[in-house]
Amino acid sequence: MQVIGRESVLDDCAVIPCGDTFLVASTDMLHESTDFPEGITDRQIGWMSVAVTLSDIAAMGADPWDILLAVGLDKASRLLDILRGAKECCDTFGTRFSGGDLDHHRELTLVSSGLGAARNPVRRSGSRPGDLIGIVGIPGRAQAALDGYHQYDKVLFEPWPRVREGRILARSGVTSMMDVSDGLIVSLYDLLEANPCGYEIETGRLPLIGGLPVELSRHYALTGGGDYLLLFTFPPGSPPPDEVDFTIIGKVILDQAVRVDGEIVEIEGYQHDWS
């Protein structure tokens, strides 16, 4: 962070001025042993690798343009299905699959890089006390799949980046936005790092996961990763349009802390293990 500056690492994408617009750029590295869950197919690996990058671009309220995919391949026979899944994801969200790189690797490793553009990209910074907190989608379903609720396997294996919703939210004047990939509490702490205010949510407002006990659903929503949703804030007098399906889950507060049901919570969710 000291090498490139704190402002360059706060958002889901790098933001690059380009004439009267801004380019946004993101890159994600995925390893088979740590990122691809048991049971996923090679086609779904290709889809997921693209989807996580498109989710970053969506969180900026940007139009995705191009995807480049570098594949460190352990077995040559896996390549075609991986590329088919990547191309399918690109086509679904109106993005060009523009090439990449290929080499041999002892562990399957994919690096997806994406470019997009936005006139007014939405940053993680910008929240104001009194703003409401909204979320697009139902958090926790990917974690439910990991824990054996297999009706949600597709949510886990084929995440759906909220590209359309991100563009609409940006136009509607949301004050801050990011994608939720490592759990809701972790994401609120990421917003906390970028803003001089705090965040308070109510578990009773969280959308419930069908087929799960209420308390387990709320636990997964707070701490489960892998959903790739959108978390955003907006002024109470300027709600997003009805064409975005979202849930209000809390509010922005003066106290620089993350609170759940009125109590300060410690950071919890998916975090990389550096040991």
C-alpha positions, 0 to 999 in steps of 0.5 A: 500500500505504501508503494502505490498509495492508500487511495489506489487500493481502497476500491474494487477497481483501479480508476484511471482518468481517460478523457471525459470518462474513467476506465476501471480495471480489476484483476483476480487470482484464483487457485484450485486448492483455495478458491474452487469448491469441491464438485465444481466443473471446469466450465464453472471454473471458467465462469467463476473466474470471469464473474468475480472480476465482473462483480468488481466492475459492477461495484463501480457502476461501470460498463464492462468492456473486456476480459483477459484470462491467464490460465496456469494449467495443470492438465491440458484436457481441462482447457477447453471447458474452462474457456467455454465457461469463461466465454459464456460468462462474458457473453451473458454480461455483454463483455468481450473475451479478448484473450490472455495467456496460457502456461503450465502450472502444478496447481490450476491457477487462473488470473482474470483481468477486466476493463470497464468504463464509467462517467462517474464511478462509485467509490467505497468512500462517500457514505454520510451519516444518515444514509441508509444501507442497502444490499442487492441479493440474498447474502449467505447462500454460497456459504449455505451450499458449502455447508451442505445445502446443495439447493444453493450449489449454483449460487456458489459455483456460478456467481451472478455479477450484478452488472445491470444493478450496479449501473442503475445504482450509479445513475440513481446517486448512491453515495458509496458501493462495493461488492460483497464477496467475503461476508457482510461484516468484512465488507462493512469493515472495508467501507469503514476503512474508506470513510470517517463514519460507521455502519449499523445493521439490523439482523431482523432486516436481512433477507432470509435464505429459504429452507434454513433456520432463521438464526443460521440464515442470519449467521451465514448472511453476516459471515459467509463469503462467495455471494458477489452481491452489491452493498451500497449507501444512499440518502433516505430521500433518494431511494434507488428505482424499483427496477433494482431489487434491494433490501434496506438493512441499516444506516450510516452512523456518526460513530466510526464502528461496525454495529450489529443490532446495536452492538459493536462486532469484531471483523468476521468472515472470509480472510486470507490465511497468511500463516 
